[in-house]
Amino acid sequence: MGAETREYVLVVDDDKPFCGALAGSFRRRGFAVVIAHGYDEALSEARAWNPARAVVDMRMPGRNGLELVAALKQLDPEIEIVVLTGYGSIASAVEAIKLGAVHYLTKPAEPDEILAAFSRKQASLIDLPAPTAAKPLDELEWEHLQKVLTDCQGNISEAARRLGMHRRSLQRKLARGRPQHDAAV
């Protein structure tokens, strides 16, 4: 690839070490990479470099990844976007796809997996396990807590207020982590 024809990839994540490592991996694979650590910076870089692809973290301080997906698609309807998140839920995955993302992956995702997600855009759009039975109530509660927390940009006090619970109760539920269920049938 000549320098003029290299495809730009925009990597957006507020986790600077992760962002740098992912960018380095993409560069070693021949891509030109532009890095941003938030919504405004990402839009500025997208305007300057016109990337063909973007990897966007779902949860960032300020405006979130879903808002950025919508803004990037408005700026360039042809841009291919893969959304990464450490807080995966079916609702957020569906919303990302509706806004124009070509794929949605949960962290940790390897660079080759992310690049493959761009080429698999016509196949399975969301890498989430297919439900075989109704989700347990504690799993649904966990997903709802994560959704409200994301809507509140990680503000526990505001999330607790919206959920109608005491802040410490919410903190205890979050500290327990995602419910683990046996996969045995």
Phi, psi and omega per residue, in radians:
M1 nan 2.246 3.040
G2 -1.324 2.792 -3.085
A3 -1.049 -0.594 -3.097
E4 -1.302 -0.466 -3.049
T5 -1.777 0.026 -3.134
R6 -1.118 2.450 -3.134
E7 -1.464 2.248 3.122
Y8 -1.511 2.425 3.042
V9 -2.112 2.212 3.070
L10 -1.634 2.154 3.113
V11 -1.942 2.095 -3.073
V12 -2.145 2.001 3.115
D13 -2.790 2.404 3.121
D14 -1.351 -0.195 3.063
D15 -1.453 1.673 -3.010
K16 -1.074 -0.753 3.103
P17 -1.074 -0.744 3.106
F18 -1.086 -0.795 -3.120
C19 -1.034 -0.796 3.137
G20 -1.124 -0.732 3.141
A21 -1.141 -0.761 3.129
L22 -1.124 -0.741 3.117
A23 -1.072 -0.751 3.113
G24 -1.067 -0.717 3.109
S25 -1.097 -0.739 3.124
F26 -1.158 -0.699 3.131
R27 -1.093 -0.705 3.114
R28 -1.132 -0.347 3.114
R29 -1.665 0.152 3.030
G30 1.696 0.083 -3.129
F31 -1.610 2.596 2.939
A32 -1.510 2.311 -3.021
V33 -2.136 2.403 3.043
V34 -2.066 2.337 -3.084
I35 -1.941 2.484 3.009
A36 -2.495 2.667 -3.088
H37 -2.036 0.197 3.113
G38 -2.992 3.074 -3.049
Y39 -1.000 -1.002 -3.055
D40 -1.098 -0.768 3.133
E41 -1.097 -0.692 3.141
A42 -1.102 -0.781 3.129
L43 -1.127 -0.695 3.110
S44 -1.089 -0.793 3.126
E45 -1.162 -0.663 3.130
A46 -1.118 -0.685 3.101
R47 -1.152 -0.683 -3.084
A48 -1.297 -0.667 -2.980
W49 -1.927 -0.219 3.139
N50 0.851 1.061 -3.103
P51 -1.183 2.582 3.089
A52 -1.435 -0.447 -3.095
R53 -2.378 2.704 3.068
A54 -2.489 2.494 3.011
V55 -1.999 2.063 -2.992
V56 -2.121 2.199 3.038
D57 -1.295 2.411 -3.107
M58 -1.204 -0.755 -2.975
R59 -1.949 1.938 3.118
M60 -2.391 2.731 3.061
P61 -1.076 2.564 -3.115
G62 1.372 -2.390 -3.115
R63 -1.247 2.378 -3.005
N64 -1.509 3.102 -3.095
G65 -1.089 -0.595 3.118
L66 -1.122 -0.714 3.099
E67 -1.121 -0.651 3.132
L68 -1.197 -0.694 3.091
V69 -0.993 -0.845 -3.136
A70 -1.056 -0.760 -3.113
A71 -1.182 -0.716 3.117
L72 -1.129 -0.703 3.117
K73 -1.166 -0.587 3.094
Q74 -1.204 -0.680 3.125
L75 -1.176 -0.739 -3.139
D76 -2.556 1.735 -3.108
P77 -1.055 -0.317 -3.114
E78 -1.535 -0.196 -3.094
I79 -1.103 2.413 3.094
E80 -1.720 2.235 -3.054
I81 -2.173 2.276 2.975
V82 -1.922 2.254 3.131
V83 -1.715 2.322 3.068
L84 -1.970 2.485 3.068
T85 -2.662 2.570 3.022
G86 -1.610 -0.083 -3.075
Y87 -2.175 1.094 -3.040
G88 -1.223 2.384 2.993
S89 -2.553 2.694 -3.129
I90 -1.098 -0.688 -3.120
A91 -1.066 -0.788 -3.127
S92 -1.234 -0.587 3.096
A93 -1.114 -0.812 3.136
V94 -1.086 -0.734 3.133
E95 -1.104 -0.724 3.127
A96 -1.068 -0.759 -3.140
I97 -1.163 -0.724 3.108
K98 -1.052 -0.606 -3.121
L99 -1.373 -0.192 3.060
G100 2.129 -0.003 3.079
A101 -1.148 2.541 3.122
V102 -1.545 -0.321 -3.136
H103 -2.819 2.832 -3.084
Y104 -2.425 2.094 -3.123
L105 -2.168 2.547 3.046
T106 -1.604 2.535 3.099
K107 -1.334 2.634 -0.034
P108 -1.396 2.399 3.106
A109 -2.120 2.349 3.133
E110 -1.373 2.655 3.134
P111 -0.946 -0.745 3.136
D112 -1.134 -0.612 3.102
E113 -1.143 -0.700 3.131
I114 -1.165 -0.805 3.119
L115 -1.093 -0.675 3.102
A116 -1.121 -0.571 3.141
A117 -1.087 -0.582 3.090
F118 -1.134 -0.705 -3.089
S119 -1.430 -0.261 3.123
R120 -1.636 0.228 -2.993
K121 -1.000 -0.476 -3.140
Q122 -1.511 -0.240 3.136
A123 -1.540 -2.297 3.134
S124 -1.254 2.141 -3.068
L125 -1.462 -0.412 -3.036
I126 -2.242 2.148 3.104
D127 -1.564 1.265 3.046
L128 -2.180 2.554 -3.134
P129 -1.079 2.448 3.114
A130 -1.252 2.271 -3.138
P131 -1.193 2.339 3.098
T132 -1.843 -0.329 3.115
A133 -2.644 2.968 3.103
A134 -1.058 2.484 3.124
K135 -1.229 2.527 3.049
P136 -1.099 2.666 -3.092
L137 -1.028 -0.686 -3.130
D138 -1.151 -0.545 3.081
E139 -1.211 -0.738 3.087
L140 -1.109 -0.707 3.102
E141 -1.070 -0.784 3.141
W142 -1.023 -0.811 -3.136
E143 -1.103 -0.688 3.123
H144 -1.149 -0.744 3.111
L145 -1.045 -0.755 -3.138
Q146 -1.131 -0.677 3.133
K147 -1.124 -0.820 3.139
V148 -1.127 -0.725 3.120
L149 -1.086 -0.709 3.093
T150 -1.130 -0.751 3.108
D151 -1.052 -0.491 -3.130
C152 -1.671 0.238 -3.124
Q153 0.915 0.674 3.064
G154 1.435 0.059 -3.136
N155 -1.363 1.847 -3.056
I156 -1.140 -0.712 -3.124
S157 -1.080 -0.773 3.132
E158 -1.172 -0.728 3.121
A159 -1.071 -0.761 3.136
A160 -1.082 -0.719 3.119
R161 -1.062 -0.815 -3.136
R162 -1.131 -0.548 -3.136
L163 -1.477 -0.168 -3.141
G164 1.247 0.623 3.137
M165 -2.338 2.871 3.114
H166 -1.258 2.517 -3.125
R167 -0.969 -0.760 -3.125
R168 -1.144 -0.588 3.085
S169 -1.121 -0.747 3.110
L170 -1.119 -0.756 3.128
Q171 -1.054 -0.692 3.118
R172 -1.124 -0.753 3.128
K173 -1.091 -0.744 -3.140
L174 -1.187 -0.637 -3.139
A175 -1.138 -0.529 3.116
R176 -1.202 -0.400 3.097
G177 1.440 -3.130 3.140
R178 -1.097 2.350 3.107
P179 -1.063 2.430 3.114
Q180 -1.865 2.254 3.134
H181 -2.130 2.550 3.097
D182 -1.141 2.423 3.110
A183 -1.540 -0.010 -3.119
A184 -1.161 2.485 -3.127
V185 -1.825 nan nan
